[in-house]
């Protein structure tokens, strides 16, 4: 169950990571921004999806369901995103091509803002993966026998 869930979590994470990354890159209204967001979403989607799926299998198992999976993914994504956001080097963050857009300039201004944005986006992604995996692995109880 663990291996199948990790593979499915990676696939789901990749798909939604690409969508979230490309949508965030579209804010720049340039092809380079969209492609860069797409690639970053792809990489972080695979990693976040696999780790979130593995953690969901450990916490939810076959009895947790969608809610346990969603909350597990949400908590993991927020913490993982915060760690990733804090580890982004200042030189890379300051050289980000924000196309002079005030929204992106504000989000890339400081380490805290970047970490919060990354935490939020990965929490969304991991919540999707966790809910999907938790729901897929749920084995319903037969209440009529009890």
TIVO-2410 file (N, C-alpha, C; in nm, 3 decimals):
# residues 146
REC num residu      c1      c2      c3 atome chaine
REC   1      X   0.082  -0.118   0.000     N      A
REC   1      X   0.000   0.000   0.000    CA      A
REC   1      X   0.087   0.126   0.000     C      A
REC   2      X   0.198   0.123   0.072     N      A
REC   2      X   0.284   0.240   0.083    CA      A
REC   2      X   0.342   0.278  -0.053     C      A
REC   3      X   0.396   0.180  -0.124     N      A
REC   3      X   0.461   0.209  -0.252    CA      A
REC   3      X   0.361   0.261  -0.357     C      A
REC   4      X   0.245   0.200  -0.365     N      A
REC   4      X   0.144   0.246  -0.459    CA      A
REC   4      X   0.098   0.387  -0.425     C      A
REC   5      X   0.084   0.416  -0.297     N      A
REC   5      X   0.041   0.549  -0.255    CA      A
REC   5      X   0.147   0.654  -0.285     C      A
REC   6      X   0.273   0.619  -0.269     N      A
REC   6      X   0.380   0.715  -0.299    CA      A
REC   6      X   0.384   0.745  -0.449     C      A
REC   7      X   0.368   0.643  -0.531     N      A
REC   7      X   0.365   0.665  -0.677    CA      A
REC   7      X   0.246   0.752  -0.715     C      A
REC   8      X   0.128   0.719  -0.662     N      A
REC   8      X   0.009   0.799  -0.692    CA      A
REC   8      X   0.025   0.941  -0.638     C      A
REC   9      X   0.080   0.955  -0.518     N      A
REC   9      X   0.104   1.087  -0.462    CA      A
REC   9      X   0.200   1.169  -0.546     C      A
REC  10      X   0.301   1.105  -0.602     N      A
REC  10      X   0.395   1.175  -0.690    CA      A
REC  10      X   0.326   1.223  -0.818     C      A
REC  11      X   0.242   1.139  -0.872     N      A
REC  11      X   0.169   1.176  -0.995    CA      A
REC  11      X   0.072   1.291  -0.967     C      A
REC  12      X  -0.005   1.280  -0.860     N      A
REC  12      X  -0.099   1.387  -0.824    CA      A
REC  12      X  -0.023   1.515  -0.792     C      A
REC  13      X   0.086   1.503  -0.716     N      A
REC  13      X   0.169   1.619  -0.683    CA      A
REC  13      X   0.229   1.685  -0.806     C      A
REC  14      X   0.270   1.604  -0.901     N      A
REC  14      X   0.326   1.658  -1.024    CA      A
REC  14      X   0.221   1.735  -1.103     C      A
REC  15      X   0.105   1.677  -1.119     N      A
REC  15      X  -0.002   1.743  -1.196    CA      A
REC  15      X  -0.042   1.875  -1.132     C      A
REC  16      X  -0.075   1.870  -1.003     N      A
REC  16      X  -0.120   1.992  -0.936    CA      A
REC  16      X  -0.005   2.090  -0.913     C      A
REC  17      X   0.117   2.039  -0.896     N      A
REC  17      X   0.233   2.127  -0.883    CA      A
REC  17      X   0.257   2.206  -1.011     C      A
REC  18      X   0.241   2.140  -1.124     N      A
REC  18      X   0.255   2.209  -1.253    CA      A
REC  18      X   0.147   2.316  -1.268     C      A
REC  19      X   0.025   2.280  -1.231     N      A
REC  19      X  -0.086   2.377  -1.244    CA      A
REC  19      X  -0.064   2.498  -1.152     C      A
REC  20      X  -0.029   2.472  -1.027     N      A
REC  20      X  -0.008   2.582  -0.932    CA      A
REC  20      X   0.113   2.666  -0.974     C      A
REC  21      X   0.221   2.601  -1.014     N      A
REC  21      X   0.341   2.674  -1.055    CA      A
REC  21      X   0.319   2.758  -1.180     C      A
REC  22      X   0.252   2.700  -1.278     N      A
REC  22      X   0.225   2.775  -1.401    CA      A
REC  22      X   0.128   2.891  -1.374     C      A
REC  23      X   0.030   2.869  -1.288     N      A
REC  23      X  -0.064   2.976  -1.254    CA      A
REC  23      X   0.007   3.089  -1.181     C      A
REC  24      X   0.095   3.055  -1.090     N      A
REC  24      X   0.171   3.159  -1.020    CA      A
REC  24      X   0.267   3.230  -1.114     C      A
REC  25      X   0.328   3.154  -1.206     N      A
REC  25      X   0.417   3.216  -1.306    CA      A
REC  25      X   0.341   3.304  -1.403     C      A
REC  26      X   0.214   3.275  -1.425     N      A
REC  26      X   0.133   3.355  -1.517    CA      A
REC  26      X   0.110   3.496  -1.465     C      A
REC  27      X   0.131   3.518  -1.337     N      A
REC  27      X   0.118   3.653  -1.282    CA      A
REC  27      X   0.215   3.748  -1.350     C      A
REC  28      X   0.329   3.696  -1.392     N      A
REC  28      X   0.429   3.781  -1.458    CA      A
REC  28      X   0.388   3.818  -1.600     C      A
REC  29      X   0.294   3.748  -1.657     N      A
REC  29      X   0.245   3.765  -1.795    CA      A
REC  29      X   0.355   3.748  -1.900     C      A
REC  30      X   0.458   3.671  -1.866     N      A
REC  30      X   0.563   3.641  -1.963    CA      A
REC  30      X   0.575   3.489  -1.977     C      A
REC  31      X   0.620   3.446  -2.093     N      A
REC  31      X   0.640   3.303  -2.116    CA      A
REC  31      X   0.748   3.247  -2.024     C      A
REC  32      X   0.855   3.324  -2.004     N      A
REC  32      X   0.962   3.278  -1.915    CA      A
REC  32      X   0.912   3.257  -1.773     C      A
REC  33      X   0.828   3.347  -1.725     N      A
REC  33      X   0.772   3.333  -1.591    CA      A
REC  33      X   0.684   3.211  -1.579     C      A
REC  34      X   0.604   3.186  -1.680     N      A
REC  34      X   0.515   3.068  -1.679    CA      A
REC  34      X   0.597   2.940  -1.683     C      A
REC  35      X   0.698   2.935  -1.768     N      A
REC  35      X   0.781   2.815  -1.778    CA      A
REC  35      X   0.862   2.791  -1.652     C      A
REC  36      X   0.914   2.897  -1.592     N      A
REC  36      X   0.989   2.882  -1.468    CA      A
REC  36      X   0.898   2.833  -1.355     C      A
REC  37      X   0.778   2.891  -1.346     N      A
REC  37      X   0.682   2.844  -1.248    CA      A
REC  37      X   0.643   2.699  -1.271     C      A
REC  38      X   0.629   2.660  -1.397     N      A
REC  38      X   0.594   2.524  -1.432    CA      A
REC  38      X   0.702   2.426  -1.387     C      A
REC  39      X   0.828   2.460  -1.412     N      A
REC  39      X   0.939   2.371  -1.376    CA      A
REC  39      X   0.953   2.361  -1.224     C      A
REC  40      X   0.944   2.474  -1.155     N      A
REC  40      X   0.954   2.472  -1.009    CA      A
REC  40      X   0.836   2.393  -0.951     C      A
REC  41      X   0.715   2.412  -1.006     N      A
REC  41      X   0.598   2.336  -0.962    CA      A
REC  41      X   0.615   2.187  -0.986     C      A
REC  42      X   0.676   2.151  -1.098     N      A
REC  42      X   0.701   2.010  -1.129    CA      A
REC  42      X   0.793   1.948  -1.025     C      A
REC  43      X   0.905   2.012  -0.997     N      A
REC  43      X   1.003   1.957  -0.904    CA      A
REC  43      X   0.946   1.949  -0.762     C      A
REC  44      X   0.889   2.060  -0.715     N      A
REC  44      X   0.834   2.060  -0.580    CA      A
REC  44      X   0.710   1.972  -0.570     C      A
REC  45      X   0.636   1.957  -0.680     N      A
REC  45      X   0.518   1.871  -0.681    CA      A
REC  45      X   0.553   1.725  -0.662     C      A
REC  46      X   0.657   1.679  -0.730     N      A
REC  46      X   0.699   1.540  -0.717    CA      A
REC  46      X   0.744   1.512  -0.574     C      A
REC  47      X   0.829   1.599  -0.521     N      A
REC  47      X   0.883   1.578  -0.386    CA      A
REC  47      X   0.774   1.588  -0.281     C      A
REC  48      X   0.694   1.693  -0.288     N      A
REC  48      X   0.588   1.713  -0.189    CA      A
REC  48      X   0.483   1.604  -0.198     C      A
REC  49      X   0.448   1.564  -0.319     N      A
REC  49      X   0.348   1.459  -0.337    CA      A
REC  49      X   0.393   1.327  -0.279     C      A
REC  50      X   0.517   1.289  -0.304     N      A
REC  50      X   0.567   1.162  -0.253    CA      A
REC  50      X   0.575   1.162  -0.100     C      A
REC  51      X   0.631   1.270  -0.044     N      A
REC  51      X   0.645   1.277   0.101    CA      A
REC  51      X   0.510   1.288   0.171     C      A
REC  52      X   0.420   1.364   0.114     N      A
REC  52      X   0.287   1.379   0.172    CA      A
REC  52      X   0.210   1.247   0.166     C      A
REC  53      X   0.222   1.175   0.058     N      A
REC  53      X   0.155   1.045   0.046    CA      A
REC  53      X   0.210   0.946   0.148     C      A
REC  54      X   0.341   0.942   0.164     N      A
REC  54      X   0.401   0.850   0.261    CA      A
REC  54      X   0.356   0.883   0.403     C      A
REC  55      X   0.353   1.010   0.436     N      A
REC  55      X   0.310   1.049   0.569    CA      A
REC  55      X   0.162   1.023   0.591     C      A
REC  56      X   0.083   1.041   0.488     N      A
REC  56      X  -0.061   1.013   0.498    CA      A
REC  56      X  -0.087   0.865   0.520     C      A
REC  57      X  -0.012   0.780   0.453     N      A
REC  57      X  -0.029   0.636   0.473    CA      A
REC  57      X   0.006   0.600   0.617     C      A
REC  58      X   0.109   0.662   0.671     N      A
REC  58      X   0.149   0.633   0.809    CA      A
REC  58      X   0.045   0.682   0.910     C      A
REC  59      X  -0.012   0.801   0.888     N      A
REC  59      X  -0.106   0.856   0.985    CA      A
REC  59      X  -0.248   0.805   0.964     C      A
REC  60      X  -0.295   0.801   0.841     N      A
REC  60      X  -0.434   0.765   0.815    CA      A
REC  60      X  -0.452   0.614   0.800     C      A
REC  61      X  -0.358   0.548   0.738     N      A
REC  61      X  -0.370   0.404   0.716    CA      A
REC  61      X  -0.494   0.371   0.636     C      A
REC  62      X  -0.566   0.270   0.680     N      A
REC  62      X  -0.688   0.229   0.610    CA      A
REC  62      X  -0.814   0.276   0.682     C      A
REC  63      X  -0.798   0.345   0.796     N      A
REC  63      X  -0.914   0.387   0.874    CA      A
REC  63      X  -0.930   0.538   0.884     C      A
REC  64      X  -0.831   0.615   0.841     N      A
REC  64      X  -0.834   0.761   0.861    CA      A
REC  64      X  -0.925   0.836   0.767     C      A
REC  65      X  -0.922   0.803   0.643     N      A
REC  65      X  -1.008   0.867   0.546    CA      A
REC  65      X  -0.958   1.001   0.495     C      A
REC  66      X  -1.048   1.072   0.430     N      A
REC  66      X  -1.015   1.196   0.362    CA      A
REC  66      X  -0.972   1.305   0.461     C      A
REC  67      X  -1.042   1.317   0.571     N      A
REC  67      X  -1.012   1.425   0.666    CA      A
REC  67      X  -0.874   1.412   0.727     C      A
REC  68      X  -0.839   1.292   0.772     N      A
REC  68      X  -0.706   1.271   0.830    CA      A
REC  68      X  -0.599   1.296   0.725     C      A
REC  69      X  -0.624   1.249   0.603     N      A
REC  69      X  -0.528   1.273   0.495    CA      A
REC  69      X  -0.513   1.420   0.463     C      A
REC  70      X  -0.624   1.493   0.458     N      A
REC  70      X  -0.618   1.636   0.427    CA      A
REC  70      X  -0.544   1.714   0.535     C      A
REC  71      X  -0.575   1.685   0.662     N      A
REC  71      X  -0.506   1.757   0.770    CA      A
REC  71      X  -0.359   1.719   0.779     C      A
REC  72      X  -0.328   1.593   0.752     N      A
REC  72      X  -0.187   1.551   0.750    CA      A
REC  72      X  -0.112   1.623   0.640     C      A
REC  73      X  -0.171   1.626   0.521     N      A
REC  73      X  -0.108   1.696   0.409    CA      A
REC  73      X  -0.094   1.845   0.435     C      A
REC  74      X  -0.196   1.905   0.493     N      A
REC  74      X  -0.194   2.048   0.520    CA      A
REC  74      X  -0.080   2.083   0.617     C      A
REC  75      X  -0.071   2.007   0.725     N      A
REC  75      X   0.035   2.033   0.823    CA      A
REC  75      X   0.173   2.008   0.764     C      A
REC  76      X   0.187   1.896   0.693     N      A
REC  76      X   0.317   1.866   0.633    CA      A
REC  76      X   0.356   1.970   0.529     C      A
REC  77      X   0.262   2.006   0.441     N      A
REC  77      X   0.293   2.103   0.336    CA      A
REC  77      X   0.333   2.238   0.391     C      A
REC  78      X   0.265   2.281   0.498     N      A
REC  78      X   0.299   2.410   0.558    CA      A
REC  78      X   0.439   2.409   0.617     C      A
REC  79      X   0.472   2.304   0.690     N      A
REC  79      X   0.606   2.296   0.751    CA      A
REC  79      X   0.713   2.278   0.645     C      A
REC  80      X   0.689   2.190   0.550     N      A
REC  80      X   0.786   2.166   0.443    CA      A
REC  80      X   0.807   2.291   0.357     C      A
REC  81      X   0.699   2.360   0.327     N      A
REC  81      X   0.708   2.484   0.251    CA      A
REC  81      X   0.784   2.592   0.325     C      A
REC  82      X   0.764   2.600   0.455     N      A
REC  82      X   0.837   2.698   0.536    CA      A
REC  82      X   0.986   2.669   0.533     C      A
REC  83      X   1.021   2.542   0.545     N      A
REC  83      X   1.163   2.504   0.540    CA      A
REC  83      X   1.223   2.537   0.404     C      A
REC  84      X   1.153   2.501   0.296     N      A
REC  84      X   1.202   2.530   0.161    CA      A
REC  84      X   1.214   2.681   0.141     C      A
REC  85      X   1.114   2.756   0.185     N      A
REC  85      X   1.115   2.901   0.169    CA      A
REC  85      X   1.228   2.969   0.242     C      A
REC  86      X   1.259   2.920   0.362     N      A
REC  86      X   1.367   2.979   0.440    CA      A
REC  86      X   1.503   2.946   0.378     C      A
REC  87      X   1.513   2.830   0.314     N      A
REC  87      X   1.642   2.788   0.257    CA      A
REC  87      X   1.673   2.850   0.121     C      A
REC  88      X   1.581   2.926   0.064     N      A
REC  88      X   1.608   2.992  -0.063    CA      A
REC  88      X   1.713   3.101  -0.038     C      A
REC  89      X   1.827   3.094  -0.107     N      A
REC  89      X   1.932   3.193  -0.084    CA      A
REC  89      X   1.886   3.335  -0.117     C      A
REC  90      X   1.938   3.429  -0.042     N      A
REC  90      X   1.902   3.570  -0.062    CA      A
REC  90      X   1.937   3.616  -0.202     C      A
REC  91      X   2.051   3.573  -0.254     N      A
REC  91      X   2.092   3.616  -0.388    CA      A
REC  91      X   1.993   3.567  -0.494     C      A
REC  92      X   1.943   3.446  -0.479     N      A
REC  92      X   1.846   3.393  -0.575    CA      A
REC  92      X   1.712   3.465  -0.560     C      A
REC  93      X   1.672   3.488  -0.437     N      A
REC  93      X   1.545   3.555  -0.412    CA      A
REC  93      X   1.547   3.699  -0.465     C      A
REC  94      X   1.656   3.768  -0.446     N      A
REC  94      X   1.666   3.907  -0.491    CA      A
REC  94      X   1.680   3.917  -0.643     C      A
REC  95      X   1.730   3.812  -0.706     N      A
REC  95      X   1.746   3.817  -0.851    CA      A
REC  95      X   1.624   3.765  -0.925     C      A
REC  96      X   1.520   3.731  -0.851     N      A
REC  96      X   1.397   3.681  -0.915    CA      A
REC  96      X   1.340   3.791  -1.004     C      A
REC  97      X   1.309   3.752  -1.126     N      A
REC  97      X   1.255   3.848  -1.222    CA      A
REC  97      X   1.106   3.864  -1.197     C      A
REC  98      X   1.070   3.968  -1.124     N      A
REC  98      X   0.930   3.990  -1.089    CA      A
REC  98      X   0.862   4.085  -1.186     C      A
REC  99      X   0.932   4.125  -1.290     N      A
REC  99      X   0.875   4.210  -1.394    CA      A
REC  99      X   0.820   4.342  -1.339     C      A
REC 100      X   0.873   4.386  -1.225     N      A
REC 100      X   0.830   4.512  -1.166    CA      A
REC 100      X   0.688   4.511  -1.116     C      A
REC 101      X   0.632   4.393  -1.093     N      A
REC 101      X   0.494   4.383  -1.043    CA      A
REC 101      X   0.495   4.398  -0.892     C      A
REC 102      X   0.415   4.491  -0.840     N      A
REC 102      X   0.416   4.516  -0.695    CA      A
REC 102      X   0.384   4.394  -0.610     C      A
REC 103      X   0.293   4.308  -0.656     N      A
REC 103      X   0.257   4.189  -0.579    CA      A
REC 103      X   0.378   4.097  -0.565     C      A
REC 104      X   0.445   4.071  -0.675     N      A
REC 104      X   0.560   3.981  -0.670    CA      A
REC 104      X   0.679   4.046  -0.600     C      A
REC 105      X   0.696   4.177  -0.618     N      A
REC 105      X   0.803   4.245  -0.546    CA      A
REC 105      X   0.783   4.233  -0.395     C      A
REC 106      X   0.660   4.249  -0.349     N      A
REC 106      X   0.631   4.240  -0.206    CA      A
REC 106      X   0.654   4.099  -0.154     C      A
REC 107      X   0.620   3.997  -0.234     N      A
REC 107      X   0.635   3.860  -0.189    CA      A
REC 107      X   0.781   3.814  -0.190     C      A
REC 108      X   0.863   3.874  -0.272     N      A
REC 108      X   1.004   3.835  -0.279    CA      A
REC 108      X   1.095   3.930  -0.202     C      A
REC 109      X   1.037   4.026  -0.132     N      A
REC 109      X   1.116   4.128  -0.065    CA      A
REC 109      X   1.201   4.072   0.048     C      A
REC 110      X   1.143   3.991   0.132     N      A
REC 110      X   1.215   3.939   0.247    CA      A
REC 110      X   1.204   3.789   0.260     C      A
REC 111      X   1.286   3.734   0.345     N      A
REC 111      X   1.287   3.589   0.367    CA      A
REC 111      X   1.154   3.542   0.425     C      A
REC 112      X   1.096   3.622   0.517     N      A
REC 112      X   0.970   3.584   0.580    CA      A
REC 112      X   0.858   3.575   0.477     C      A
REC 113      X   0.846   3.674   0.391     N      A
REC 113      X   0.739   3.676   0.292    CA      A
REC 113      X   0.751   3.558   0.195     C      A
REC 114      X   0.873   3.530   0.154     N      A
REC 114      X   0.897   3.418   0.063    CA      A
REC 114      X   0.863   3.286   0.130     C      A
REC 115      X   0.902   3.271   0.256     N      A
REC 115      X   0.874   3.147   0.329    CA      A
REC 115      X   0.723   3.127   0.349     C      A
REC 116      X   0.651   3.234   0.378     N      A
REC 116      X   0.506   3.223   0.397    CA      A
REC 116      X   0.438   3.185   0.266     C      A
REC 117      X   0.480   3.248   0.155     N      A
REC 117      X   0.422   3.214   0.025    CA      A
REC 117      X   0.448   3.069  -0.011     C      A
REC 118      X   0.570   3.024   0.006     N      A
REC 118      X   0.605   2.885  -0.025    CA      A
REC 118      X   0.528   2.789   0.065     C      A
REC 119      X   0.517   2.824   0.191     N      A
REC 119      X   0.442   2.741   0.286    CA      A
REC 119      X   0.295   2.730   0.244     C      A
REC 120      X   0.235   2.841   0.205     N      A
REC 120      X   0.095   2.841   0.163    CA      A
REC 120      X   0.074   2.755   0.038     C      A
REC 121      X   0.160   2.773  -0.061     N      A
REC 121      X   0.142   2.699  -0.187    CA      A
REC 121      X   0.164   2.548  -0.168     C      A
REC 122      X   0.264   2.511  -0.088     N      A
REC 122      X   0.287   2.368  -0.067    CA      A
REC 122      X   0.182   2.308   0.027     C      A
REC 123      X   0.123   2.388   0.115     N      A
REC 123      X   0.013   2.338   0.198    CA      A
REC 123      X  -0.107   2.304   0.112     C      A
REC 124      X  -0.136   2.388   0.012     N      A
REC 124      X  -0.245   2.359  -0.080    CA      A
REC 124      X  -0.218   2.228  -0.155     C      A
REC 125      X  -0.098   2.217  -0.208     N      A
REC 125      X  -0.061   2.098  -0.284    CA      A
REC 125      X  -0.066   1.971  -0.199     C      A
REC 126      X  -0.008   1.977  -0.080     N      A
REC 126      X  -0.006   1.858   0.006    CA      A
REC 126      X  -0.144   1.823   0.060     C      A
REC 127      X  -0.231   1.922   0.076     N      A
REC 127      X  -0.369   1.894   0.119    CA      A
REC 127      X  -0.443   1.814   0.012     C      A
REC 128      X  -0.423   1.853  -0.113     N      A
REC 128      X  -0.485   1.779  -0.224    CA      A
REC 128      X  -0.436   1.634  -0.225     C      A
REC 129      X  -0.306   1.618  -0.215     N      A
REC 129      X  -0.248   1.483  -0.219    CA      A
REC 129      X  -0.294   1.401  -0.098     C      A
REC 130      X  -0.288   1.461   0.020     N      A
REC 130      X  -0.327   1.389   0.142    CA      A
REC 130      X  -0.472   1.345   0.139     C      A
REC 131      X  -0.561   1.433   0.095     N      A
REC 131      X  -0.704   1.398   0.089    CA      A
REC 131      X  -0.727   1.286  -0.012     C      A
REC 132      X  -0.660   1.294  -0.124     N      A
REC 132      X  -0.677   1.192  -0.228    CA      A
REC 132      X  -0.628   1.056  -0.179     C      A
REC 133      X  -0.509   1.054  -0.121     N      A
REC 133      X  -0.451   0.928  -0.074    CA      A
REC 133      X  -0.530   0.873   0.044     C      A
REC 134      X  -0.569   0.960   0.137     N      A
REC 134      X  -0.647   0.915   0.252    CA      A
REC 134      X  -0.781   0.856   0.210     C      A
REC 135      X  -0.845   0.917   0.112     N      A
REC 135      X  -0.972   0.865   0.062    CA      A
REC 135      X  -0.956   0.735  -0.014     C      A
REC 136      X  -0.849   0.724  -0.090     N      A
REC 136      X  -0.826   0.603  -0.169    CA      A
REC 136      X  -0.796   0.483  -0.080     C      A
REC 137      X  -0.724   0.505   0.028     N      A
REC 137      X  -0.684   0.394   0.115    CA      A
REC 137      X  -0.788   0.356   0.219     C      A
REC 138      X  -0.894   0.434   0.231     N      A
REC 138      X  -0.995   0.408   0.333    CA      A
REC 138      X  -1.069   0.277   0.302     C      A
REC 139      X  -1.078   0.192   0.402     N      A
REC 139      X  -1.156   0.069   0.392    CA      A
REC 139      X  -1.279   0.090   0.479     C      A
REC 140      X  -1.397   0.105   0.416     N      A
REC 140      X  -1.518   0.134   0.495    CA      A
REC 140      X  -1.557   0.019   0.588     C      A
REC 141      X  -1.611   0.056   0.701     N      A
REC 141      X  -1.660  -0.045   0.797    CA      A
REC 141      X  -1.802  -0.084   0.761     C      A
REC 142      X  -1.837  -0.205   0.790     N      A
REC 142      X  -1.975  -0.249   0.772    CA      A
REC 142      X  -2.046  -0.237   0.906     C      A
REC 143      X  -2.123  -0.132   0.923     N      A
REC 143      X  -2.187  -0.104   1.050    CA      A
REC 143      X  -2.305  -0.195   1.078     C      A
REC 144      X  -2.357  -0.263   0.978     N      A
REC 144      X  -2.473  -0.350   0.998    CA      A
REC 144      X  -2.435  -0.480   1.070     C      A
REC 145      X  -2.311  -0.521   1.061     N      A
REC 145      X  -2.266  -0.644   1.127    CA      A
REC 145      X  -2.245  -0.622   1.276     C      A
REC 146      X  -2.223  -0.499   1.318     N      A
REC 146      X  -2.189  -0.475   1.458    CA      A
REC 146      X  -2.308  -0.452   1.540     C      A
***
